[in-house]
Amino acid sequence: MRRRYLAAVPHVIWLSVFVVAPLILVVVYAFTGSGGGFTLENFENMGSYTSVFGRSLWLAFIATIICLLIGYPLSYVLSKEGPGMQRIFIMLIMLPMWINFLLRTYAWMSILENTGLINRLLASLGVFDLINRIFDTNISYIPMINTQGAVVLGMVYNYLPFMVLPIYSVIVKIDSSLIEAAHDLGAGSMTVFRRIIFPLSLPGVLSGITMVFVPAVSTFIISRLLGGGTNILLGDLIEMQFLGNAYNPHLGSAISLLMMIIIMICMFVMNRFGEGEEQAVLM
Amino acid sequence: MRKRSISGRVLMALVFVFLYAPIFVLIVFSFNSTKSRTVWTGFTFDWYLKLFQDSTIMGSLYVTLLVSAIAAVIATVAGTVAAVGIFNMKRRHRNTILALNNIPVINADIITGVSMSLLFISSAAILTKVSLSLSSLLGININLGFKLGFGTLLIAHITFNVPYVILSVLPKLRQLDNNLFEAAQDLGATWIQAFFKVIIPEIRPGIVNGLIIAFTMSVDDFVISYFTAGHVQTLSMTIYAMTKRRITPEINALSTLLFITVLFMLIIINVRQSSQEKKLKKLRSKLS
C-alpha cells in the first residue's frame, strides 16, 4: 500500500538504459579515439569548425529573436479575442504542424528558388524590367534560396508556433482583475503592460525561447534544404559524422557533447533570468 | 474590456499568410499535371491515383502508422503507471526523476537520436562478440547480434513518448482528491479495483491527451527515426531521401489528404466542444 512509488521503477530503469546510458556513451566516445584509448584529439580537431559553431549560434539567435518579436505581439493580440475566435486561431497555428515539416520546408524551396514562385511573380509583374531600366542593370531574379536569410526564414517558419503557444497560454491565464485594479489605481495602458502583463508572461517567454532556440541550433534539415551546401550548421556536422561520408562517431560525439553543454549553459542563464519560475508551460 | 486594434488584425493576417503560403503551394501543386513544382500546367487527379500504387510511399506510411500506434499505446500505459509512481514519491526523489524524465523533452532531437544509435550499435557489437565466443565455447551456433531496424525504432519512439505522457498525466493526479482513493478502499475495494474504478476515470483526460501527443510526436518525428531505424524507412525518411533527388507530386497528394483529415478532425472536436460549452451555460443559467 505504502509502496505505490514502486510503480515508477520500470520507468526509472527504462530511462537509465535508454536515456542516461546513451548520453554517457556520447561522453565516452567523445574522449576516445577509434583505437579505443583516452584522447583529447577530437576536441583539438574542432578548431577548424569554429565558423560552423559561430554560424549555428548566430542564426539560431536571430531566428529566436524574430520569433519573439512576431510571437509576443501575436499572442497578446490573440488573448484579446473572444473565446471562440481564440480557439479557432490557436487551431490554425497548430494545424501546419500536422504537415510533415520536411515537406513544408521543401515547399519553401519552390517559393524562394531563382525560378521559383516569388521571382516568377515579380518577373510577370515587370518588376525586374523596371529595375533594369532605372538602374541600368541586368537582373532576372532576386537570389533568395541558399542564403543565410533563407535558413533563418525556415527556422522562424518551423518554430514560430513553439514561441506563440507557451506565451499565449501564460497571457490568457493572467487574472483580468489585476489589470482592472491597475487601471483603477491610475495606471495607463503602457504602465499596465510594463508592470503587470509583461512580468507575468515572462515564464512563457523563457519557455518559448528555449523551445525555439534548441531545435534551431541543432537543425540539419533546414540548412540542407534552404541553405544549400555552403551554410553548414552544427546539426549537419554531427549528421555527417554518424551517417554521412565523413564517418567518425568519436568526433561526432565530441561535437554533440559541446552542443549539449552550450544548450545547458543557455538554459541555466535563462533559469537565472527567470528567477526559478516554474517551467510548467511546455505544452 | 476588449480592444481590437487594426494593427493587431493586420499582424494576425500576415502571420497566417506566412504560415499557410507553403501549404497552399503544396496543395495546389498536388493537382498539377506535370512534375514541375513552380509552373502550373493544368489540372489532374493522377497523382492521387499513383499514390496508392507507389509501394515505397505506402510501405513507409505503413511503417510510420504502425510504429506510432504501437509506441503511443505502450507509452501511454507505461507513462500512466510511471506517473502514479512518481506522484507517490517523496519530493526529493520526485524532482530527481522528473529532471531525468525531462531530458528527452528538452534535449535536441539530434542528440537523442545520435546517443541512442551509439547505444544500439555498441550493444549489437558486444552481443555479436559474446555470441561468437559462446558459439566456439559450446560448439553450437548462437547469434545474439541484431541490426538496427523496426525494433530499435520502436524502442526509440517509446523512449521519447513516455515523458510527454507523464507530463500530461501528472497534473491530473495533482488535481485528484486523495480521499477518493481511501474512501474506495474503506468501502471494500482492493488496491487494483480502486485504481481502475476511481483513479483512472478521474485522470482519463490527461491519459487521452498524452496518447494524442505521443501519437503526433511519433508521426511527425524525423530526426530520431533517421538515426535509429537502420534499414527500415518511415514516411519522413522516404520524403528526406526524395528531397535529395526530387519530390514527386504523389507526396504532395498524400500530405493534402492527411491535411484534410486532420482539418476535419479538428473541426469536429471544436464543434463538439463549443456545443458542450453552450449546454453547460444553459444549465448554469437554469440553475441560477
Contacts between the chains, C-beta under 8 A, distances in Angstrom:
chain1	res1	chain2	res2	distance
A	1	B	191	6.8
A	4	B	84	6.5
A	4	B	85	6.6
A	4	B	88	4.0
A	5	B	85	5.2
A	5	B	86	7.6
A	5	B	88	4.5
A	5	B	89	4.5
A	5	B	90	7.8
A	5	B	93	7.5
A	6	B	85	6.4
A	7	B	81	5.0
A	7	B	82	6.6
A	7	B	84	4.9
A	7	B	85	3.2
A	7	B	88	7.4
A	8	B	81	8.0
A	8	B	82	5.1
A	8	B	84	7.8
A	8	B	85	2.8
A	8	B	86	4.8
A	8	B	89	6.5
A	8	B	97	6.4
A	9	B	85	6.9
A	10	B	78	6.9
A	10	B	81	7.3
A	10	B	82	7.1
A	11	B	78	6.4
A	11	B	79	7.7
A	11	B	81	7.5
A	11	B	82	3.5
A	11	B	85	7.0
A	11	B	86	7.7
A	11	B	97	7.9
A	11	B	101	7.8
A	11	B	162	6.6
A	11	B	166	7.7
A	12	B	97	6.3
A	12	B	100	7.6
A	14	B	78	7.5
A	14	B	159	7.1
A	14	B	162	7.2
A	15	B	97	7.9
A	15	B	100	5.2
A	15	B	101	6.7
A	15	B	103	7.9
A	18	B	116	6.6
A	18	B	119	7.1
A	18	B	155	6.4
A	18	B	156	7.8
A	18	B	159	4.5
A	19	B	100	6.9
A	19	B	103	5.4
A	19	B	104	5.9
A	19	B	112	8.0
A	19	B	159	6.5
A	20	B	100	6.9
A	20	B	103	7.9
A	21	B	119	6.0
A	22	B	112	8.0
A	22	B	115	3.4
A	22	B	116	5.1
A	22	B	118	6.0
A	22	B	119	4.3
A	23	B	103	7.5
A	23	B	111	7.9
A	23	B	115	5.3
A	25	B	115	6.3
A	25	B	118	4.6
A	25	B	119	5.7
A	25	B	122	6.5
A	26	B	111	7.3
A	26	B	114	7.1
A	26	B	115	4.9
A	26	B	118	6.4
A	29	B	118	6.2
A	70	B	11	7.8
A	70	B	15	6.4
A	73	B	8	7.6
A	73	B	11	5.9
A	74	B	11	6.1
A	74	B	12	6.6
A	74	B	15	5.7
A	77	B	5	7.6
A	77	B	8	3.7
A	77	B	9	7.8
A	77	B	11	6.2
A	77	B	12	6.1
A	78	B	12	7.5
A	80	B	2	5.7
A	80	B	3	6.4
A	80	B	4	6.9
A	80	B	8	7.3
A	81	B	2	7.8
A	81	B	4	7.7
A	82	B	2	7.4
A	84	B	274	6.5
A	87	B	270	6.2
A	87	B	273	7.5
A	87	B	274	7.6
A	88	B	270	7.3
A	89	B	12	7.1
A	91	B	266	5.4
A	91	B	270	6.5
A	92	B	16	6.4
A	92	B	19	7.6
A	93	B	19	7.0
A	95	B	259	7.8
A	95	B	262	6.9
A	95	B	263	6.7
A	95	B	266	6.8
A	96	B	19	5.2
A	96	B	20	6.9
A	96	B	23	5.9
A	97	B	220	7.1
A	98	B	216	7.6
A	98	B	220	7.7
A	98	B	258	6.9
A	98	B	259	6.7
A	98	B	262	4.4
A	99	B	23	5.9
A	99	B	26	7.1
A	99	B	255	5.3
A	99	B	258	7.0
A	99	B	259	5.6
A	100	B	220	7.2
A	100	B	222	7.8
A	100	B	235	7.0
A	100	B	236	6.0
A	100	B	239	6.0
A	100	B	255	6.1
A	101	B	220	7.1
A	101	B	222	7.2
A	102	B	222	6.2
A	102	B	236	6.0
A	102	B	239	4.7
A	102	B	240	5.7
A	102	B	243	6.4
A	103	B	26	6.3
A	103	B	239	6.1
A	103	B	247	7.6
A	103	B	251	6.5
A	103	B	252	7.6
A	103	B	255	5.3
A	104	B	22	5.1
A	104	B	23	6.7
A	104	B	26	7.4
A	105	B	22	7.9
A	106	B	239	7.7
A	106	B	243	5.6
A	106	B	247	5.8
A	107	B	22	3.5
A	107	B	23	7.0
A	107	B	25	4.9
A	107	B	26	4.7
A	108	B	22	5.3
A	110	B	22	8.0
A	110	B	25	5.7
A	110	B	29	7.3
A	110	B	37	4.5
A	110	B	38	5.4
A	111	B	21	6.7
A	111	B	22	6.4
A	111	B	25	6.1
A	113	B	38	6.8
A	115	B	38	6.2
A	116	B	38	5.5
A	117	B	25	6.7
A	117	B	38	5.8
A	120	B	38	6.5
A	120	B	39	7.9
A	157	B	18	7.0
A	157	B	19	7.4
A	157	B	22	7.4
A	160	B	15	7.6
A	160	B	19	7.4
A	180	B	1	7.9
A	210	B	106	7.1
A	214	B	106	6.9
A	214	B	107	7.7
A	214	B	108	5.4
A	215	B	108	6.7
A	215	B	109	6.9
A	217	B	108	7.3
A	218	B	108	3.6
A	218	B	109	6.9
A	218	B	110	4.9
A	218	B	111	7.1
A	220	B	110	6.8
A	220	B	223	7.9
A	221	B	222	7.1
A	221	B	223	7.8
A	221	B	240	7.4
A	225	B	243	6.2
A	235	B	110	5.4
A	238	B	110	5.8
A	238	B	114	6.2
A	239	B	110	7.1
A	242	B	114	5.7
A	242	B	117	6.6
A	242	B	227	6.5
A	243	B	226	7.4
A	243	B	227	7.1
A	249	B	118	6.5
A	249	B	121	7.9
A	252	B	114	6.6
A	253	B	114	7.5
A	253	B	118	7.1
A	256	B	110	7.5
A	256	B	111	5.2
A	256	B	114	5.6
A	256	B	115	7.4
A	259	B	108	6.8
A	259	B	111	6.8
A	260	B	107	7.2
A	260	B	108	7.6
A	260	B	111	5.8
A	263	B	107	7.5
A	263	B	108	6.5
A	267	B	106	7.3
A	282	B	105	6.8
A	282	B	167	6.5
A	283	B	167	7.1
A	283	B	168	6.9
A	283	B	213	7.5
